[in-house]
Amino acid sequence: CSSHASYGMKGVIIAHHPPVQGCTDTLANNYDSTATIDNDSCLYPDITITYPFEDDDYTATNNVNVDFIVSNFTIGNPTSGVDGHIHYYVNGVMTPHYDITSILLPNLANGEYVVIFTLFDNNHQPIYPIIADTVIFSVNIIYGCTSPNSCNYDSTATIDDGSCYGVIGCIDSLATNYDPVACIDDGSCTYSSVCTE
């Protein structure tokens, strides 16, 4: 067997590299610089507020827990080798948060609340493109007497404040069983019968 070159033949060997599948988006967490074909495997950081729900109206408590899920992004203190942390805003006031525990918003006054959660890197810079989620809810607590059998019953009250007073009974001062403390007539009034001849 003789080499082809000895017969004056020249050739070029063309080697094709097989395609490498992977994530080709440089913004993804799992970007693969060797990938030549995107296989839809890209993973992106995400944050989602799961509770409260949009337009929730809190009438029984003014302490609201905000629950959330973080995906494809490790949360922690900047010195712990993590991806970053959360900045959350309540009506524009920012607070950093370094773990994935629920956030308690205590003693909220009545009104509307806009809560925004945003992912930040370890240098306190927002991740670009901005990765955030927003929820709007309201607190509408009305303190008052919630017992319908009380003299000062307030049908608009959402939380009983212990101010209820009075009892049900006969409120007709002409009745024999008139109860001066009663403020709600229960239909129990009795009257003395007067015979006339």
Disulfide bonds with the S-S distance in Angstrom:
Cys23-Cys42 2.01
Cys145-Cys164 2.01
Cys151-Cys183 1.35
Cys170-Cys189 1.95
